[in-house]
Amino acid sequence: MPLDHTARGVYPIAPTPFHADGRIDFDSIDRMTDFYREVGSTGMTVLGVMGEAPKLDQAEALEIATRFIRRAGGLPVIVGVSAPGFAAMRGLARAAMDKGAAGVMIAPPNTLRTDDQIATYYRQAAEAVGEDVPFVIQDFPQTFSVVMTPAVIRRIVQESPSCVMLKHEDWPGLEKISTLRGFQADGSMRPISILCGNGGLFLDFEVERGADGAMTGYAFPDMLCDVVRLQAEGQRDAAHDLFDAHLPLLRYEQQQGPTGLAVRKYVMAKRGIIASDAQRKPGAALTAKARSEVEYLLARVARKDPRAGKLR
């Protein structure tokens, strides 16, 4: 089913698994997709920032997206299609939708500075991929250097009917969520889904501010699913207690660039979700000291969440 504004829950950002020699590990894609479904994910997102998308050619990107979509068995898959030009963006977006994607995610180029430039870019991007393709705004100023005010997000939503979701990764961003939900309440912006990123660092309060869930890639997506579920059930203290137990590891994983991805892949490999923590070059691997720190943090998490103790 096409993505729409009612989407909620957890859409893990899937890393792209590789073999040590840089080949795509399709068996691990299957295993990871099965895991996401089994732990309660309501969808998934592929070829995002932590999916190493810039290291793939267009054929590989489509092959990976197709593998996830087919294995997902009807679970909605959002495909990152950000590209320097609209021709490449359109090509991947249309091909992914033809394969069964639920929608696409579009990040802004780092050259945008004014509200007019941002709104114009997204209006043109929507036209390029096709106005029948539901799309997600990726608002991640720490990485893309593009600052989107609530007003410009409202403008994009109002000008582009195919915009159905915001991936909210501003930091600090709690007030932005409240402002956007206020726009909906006063009728100045139509409803959209808001899923949050940043590794889930603020998920405990983001859902309380009106976010519909998470779209991020922490190595324990099952914890994120539990936090969103507990909040929806009104079990606020239980949600915060679980989140707090994971926060030191979650923070450590949130290191910028390839180091954070190295932590995530290392833990996911230890959990048996993927076969290897390899990144495609240029990439990074954890030092012996970093691995020992991760092991220490996992042991601490395991005191409160036994899933952290069930590792290879």
Buried (B, 14 or more C-beta within 10 A) or exposed (E): EEBBBEBBBBBBBBBBBBBEEEEBBBEBBBBBBBBBBEBBBBBBBBBBBBBBBEBBEEEBBBBBBBBBBBBBEEBBBBBBBBBEEBEBBBBBBBBBBEBBBBBBBBBBBEEBEEBEBBBBBBBEBBEBBBEEBBBBBBBBBEBBEBBBEBBBBBBBBBEBEBBBBBBBBBBEBBEBBEBBBEBBEEEEBBEBBBBBBBBBBBBBBBBBBBBBBBBBBBBBBBBBBBBBBBBBEEBEEBBBBBBEBBBEBBEBBBBEEBBBBBBBBBBBBBBEBBBBBBBBEEBBBBEEEBBEBBBEBBEBBBEEBEBBEEBE
